[in-house]
Amino acid sequence: MFYRGMGLYFRKEDIFFLDEVLKQLIEVDNKGDRGLCAIDEPICSLLKIDKSLNDLQQIEKPFMHYMHIFKAYKVANVEYNDDDFYHFLTANEKTRSFYQNGGFKKLYNTILNEENINHQQALLVEKQIKEINRNKYLSVIAIVISLISLIVSLLKS
C-alpha cells in the first residue's frame, strides 16, 4: 500500500530502507565524507543492486525514487557529480533531527493517523448529512400535520 505525503508516494516496506539510509548518511557526514550514492556499499546491500552492471543509470534507478523522497521531505540534499556522472545524497541541517525524532517510521505513523482521522471525520459528516435529511423530512411531515390540523379546526368552527 502506498502512502502519500508531500506529493510523493512511499510504501510501508520502504520505511526500513529510508531510515537506514538516514542513519548511514549521518555516519558518513560524521566522517566528513561527501555523501552516499547508489554504488556505495550500504546502498547496494540494502537495495540488492548488482554493481557489475555497466550502465550507471540502471544501477542508480532503484535508488532515484528514494532520493526524491529525501529531497521532498527536505531531510537530505540530492547532488549531481559531473566528474563521475552519478547522483548522491548529502546530509543537511534537518537530517540528524529528523532521524532522531523518529524518522520515516514516525512520519508513516503520522500519515496513518491523519488518514484515520480524515476517514472518521468523513464518516461523521456523512452521518450528519443523513441526520439533517431525516430531520428535514420530519419537519415536512410535522408541517403537513399542522396544516391538516389547522384546516380541520377551521372547518369545525
Summary of the structure (lengths in Angstrom):
residues: 157
radius of gyration: 29.0
end to end distance: 72.1
largest distance: 102.9
contacts: 396
relative contact order: 0.12
helix: 65%
strand: 14%
